[in-house]
Amino acid sequence: MGINTERDIEANLQIGPTDQGMVRIYVEADGVEIPMDFEPDEAREIAEEIMSAAKAAEKRGS
């Protein structure tokens, strides 16, 4: 499965701080729970990648 492979899967995504000072991205789909914890600097890098991807997607959609 690649980034351009479409799937008909519903998932719940939650993002927030933990009590340990980490940023957690929590994904739940089909009974599978995936908690991913990141240092704040790592989370900022991920946010920058998401923003960059959103900008690129906007250009392709226009």
C-alpha positions in Angstrom: 0.0 0.0 0.0 1.4 3.4 -1.0 0.5 7.0 -0.3 -1.8 7.0 -3.4 -3.6 3.8 -2.7 -7.1 4.5 -1.7 -8.7 2.4 1.1 -12.3 2.4 2.5 -11.3 2.3 6.2 -12.7 4.6 8.8 -10.3 5.7 11.5 -10.4 8.0 14.5 -7.5 10.4 14.9 -6.7 12.3 18.1 -3.7 14.6 18.8 -2.8 16.1 22.1 -0.2 16.5 24.9 0.5 13.8 27.4 1.1 14.2 31.1 4.7 13.3 30.4 5.4 16.3 28.2 5.1 14.4 24.9 2.7 14.9 22.0 0.6 11.9 21.2 -0.9 11.0 17.9 -3.5 8.3 18.6 -5.1 6.4 15.7 -7.9 3.8 16.2 -9.3 1.8 13.3 -11.0 -1.6 13.0 -10.3 -2.4 16.7 -6.6 -1.5 16.5 -5.2 1.3 18.7 -1.9 2.9 17.8 -0.6 5.5 20.2 2.5 7.3 18.9 4.4 9.6 21.3 6.8 12.3 20.0 9.0 14.9 21.6 7.7 18.4 21.0 10.5 19.1 18.4 9.6 16.0 16.5 5.9 17.0 16.6 6.7 20.4 15.2 8.6 18.7 12.3 5.6 16.5 11.6 3.3 19.6 11.7 5.6 21.3 9.1 5.5 18.2 6.9 1.7 18.2 7.1 1.5 21.9 6.2 3.9 21.3 3.3 1.8 18.4 2.0 -1.4 20.5 2.3 0.2 23.3 0.2 1.3 20.8 -2.4 -2.1 19.2 -2.5 -3.8 22.6 -3.0 -1.6 23.3 -6.0 -2.4 19.9 -7.5 -6.2 20.4 -6.9 -6.3 23.8 -8.6 
